Amino acid sequence: MEGYLPLSQPKGEGEVDFGAFVYYDSKGQEQQGYALTVSFPYSNKGYTQAFPAQNQECLLKGMQQIFERIGGVPVRLRFDNMTTAVAQVLKGHERILTDGFTRFMLHYRFRAEFCNPASGNEKGDVENKVGYSRRNAFVPVPTITSFEEFNEGLWAWCEKDAERPHYRHKVPIQELWDEERKELLALPEYPFPIFRYAALHVKKDGFVVVDMNRYGLAPAFAGEIVQAKIYCDQIEFYHDHRLVGRYRRSYGTNEELCDWTQYVAALCRKPGAAEHTRFFSQMPQQWQALLAQSRGKERRSALQLLRDIVEDGNASLCEDALTLAGENGRTDADSIRQCYYMIARKEFRPQPLELASAPPLLNYDPNLSAYDGLMGGDANA
């Protein structure tokens, strides 16, 4: 039987790993999430953040959030050979790293070390911390409707956990951490932007596919190539350097996401199809009712107004304009448009001019005798 050698635990060095956990989503359905943990063997302090996946965007975002929380960067971090960081395992300790991980590492200036394959014991501290947090921070099974909000609660749990005694030194973990954190590297002036680019072909129905999920863009982009900026929680789509769509990032399978504002311009050309589209139920309820009871030119005018509001970037005001018009007993498109202008384009009233000094007093006493001469008065005498 081969034993293990006792290893030193330098200050300011950490270990990184993901651990799976179970949670309920907003519909009460059971899902699998992934908790990223960064542990510090010297003090046994650990920080955990939860994500819906363990892709590269989630890995780097979690590390960034932990760096910013602790106010510094570990000098060295140890990982297993996760594919989000390691593109190829070579002989010995040589690794070819992924481009995204390499840029992140150079930005934050930490050194990365990787375990031998199938040697989780080489980062035993974080392995233990992953299991500990699963048994304590994720029981009972949590309901997560927002990972951002849930992660805020995890910070408090991590700080509370540091109040317990260190398993070997018998002093609070926090006391050792206060000593250890002095060895951290300083944070860079600017955070690293965490996303990846992808060039995507827009299908005939206006949808693009990312990770087996469909995202709807305006039908006018059918057949075009768009650039996607893929973050851990959202995706932005660009065409000719112009933002043409933004969605939350789906971690489901074969999920279809569409945004009604993408289709209003196309609907102006086929107003009769409004109620039969898959996005009609996403439109504001007041506009659904207005369109459902209008026909012909009246419906077309309403859709053209809605298109103008969306193109102005004021989709959030479309219900307010309709409400204001209704309060005045009007439902025609021209009246709704005027109400929209009143809400969106507030009256501009310039402030009085402020002078640096008081204006001089003028003694204005003109001589009008020359005018008397023109009238044949005393000036001609």
Rosetta blueprint (number, residue, H / E / L):
1 M L
2 E L
3 G L
4 Y L
5 L L
6 P L
7 L L
8 S L
9 Q L
10 P L
11 K L
12 G L
13 E E
14 G E
15 E E
16 V E
17 D E
18 F E
19 G E
20 A E
21 F E
22 V E
23 Y E
24 Y E
25 D L
26 S L
27 K L
28 G L
29 Q L
30 E E
31 Q E
32 Q E
33 G E
34 Y E
35 A E
36 L E
37 T E
38 V E
39 S E
40 F E
41 P L
42 Y L
43 S L
44 N L
45 K E
46 G E
47 Y E
48 T E
49 Q E
50 A E
51 F E
52 P L
53 A L
54 Q L
55 N L
56 Q H
57 E H
58 C H
59 L H
60 L H
61 K H
62 G H
63 M H
64 Q H
65 Q H
66 I H
67 F H
68 E H
69 R H
70 I H
71 G L
72 G L
73 V E
74 P L
75 V L
76 R E
77 L E
78 R E
79 F E
80 D L
81 N L
82 M L
83 T L
84 T L
85 A L
86 V E
87 A E
88 Q E
89 V E
90 L L
91 K L
92 G L
93 H L
94 E L
95 R E
96 I E
97 L E
98 T L
99 D H
100 G H
101 F H
102 T H
103 R H
104 F H
105 M H
106 L H
107 H H
108 Y H
109 R L
110 F L
111 R E
112 A E
113 E E
114 F E
115 C L
116 N L
117 P L
118 A L
119 S L
120 G H
121 N H
122 E H
123 K H
124 G H
125 D H
126 V H
127 E H
128 N H
129 K H
130 V H
131 G H
132 Y H
133 S H
134 R H
135 R H
136 N H
137 A L
138 F L
139 V L
140 P L
141 V L
142 P L
143 T E
144 I L
145 T L
146 S L
147 F H
148 E H
149 E H
150 F H
151 N H
152 E H
153 G H
154 L H
155 W H
156 A H
157 W H
158 C H
159 E H
160 K H
161 D H
162 A L
163 E L
164 R L
165 P E
166 H L
167 Y L
168 R L
169 H L
170 K L
171 V L
172 P E
173 I H
174 Q H
175 E H
176 L H
177 W H
178 D H
179 E H
180 E H
181 R H
182 K H
183 E H
184 L L
185 L E
186 A L
187 L L
188 P L
189 E L
190 Y L
191 P L
192 F L
193 P L
194 I L
195 F L
196 R E
197 Y E
198 A E
199 A E
200 L E
201 H E
202 V L
203 K L
204 K L
205 D L
206 G L
207 F E
208 V E
209 V E
210 V E
211 D L
212 M L
213 N E
214 R E
215 Y E
216 G E
217 L L
218 A L
219 P H
220 A H
221 F H
222 A L
223 G L
224 E L
225 I E
226 V E
227 Q E
228 A E
229 K E
230 I E
231 Y L
232 C L
233 D L
234 Q E
235 I E
236 E E
237 F E
238 Y E
239 H E
240 D L
241 H L
242 R E
243 L E
244 V E
245 G E
246 R E
247 Y E
248 R E
249 R L
250 S L
251 Y L
252 G L
253 T L
254 N L
255 E L
256 E E
257 L E
258 C L
259 D L
260 W H
261 T H
262 Q H
263 Y L
264 V H
265 A H
266 A H
267 L H
268 C H
269 R H
270 K L
271 P H
272 G H
273 A H
274 A H
275 E H
276 H H
277 T L
278 R L
279 F L
280 F H
281 S H
282 Q H
283 M L
284 P L
285 Q H
286 Q H
287 W H
288 Q H
289 A H
290 L H
291 L H
292 A H
293 Q L
294 S L
295 R L
296 G H
297 K H
298 E H
299 R H
300 R H
301 S H
302 A H
303 L H
304 Q H
305 L H
306 L H
307 R H
308 D H
309 I H
310 V H
311 E H
312 D L
313 G L
314 N L
315 A H
316 S H
317 L H
318 C H
319 E H
320 D H
321 A H
322 L H
323 T H
324 L H
325 A H
326 G H
327 E H
328 N L
329 G L
330 R L
331 T L
332 D L
333 A H
334 D H
335 S H
336 I H
337 R H
338 Q H
339 C H
340 Y H
341 Y H
342 M H
343 I H
344 A H
345 R L
346 K L
347 E L
348 F L
349 R L
350 P L
351 Q L
352 P L
353 L L
354 E L
355 L L
356 A L
357 S L
358 A L
359 P L
360 P L
361 L L
362 L L
363 N L
364 Y L
365 D L
366 P L
367 N L
368 L L
369 S H
370 A H
371 Y H
372 D H
373 G H
374 L H
375 M L
376 G L
377 G L
378 D H
379 A H
380 N H
381 A L
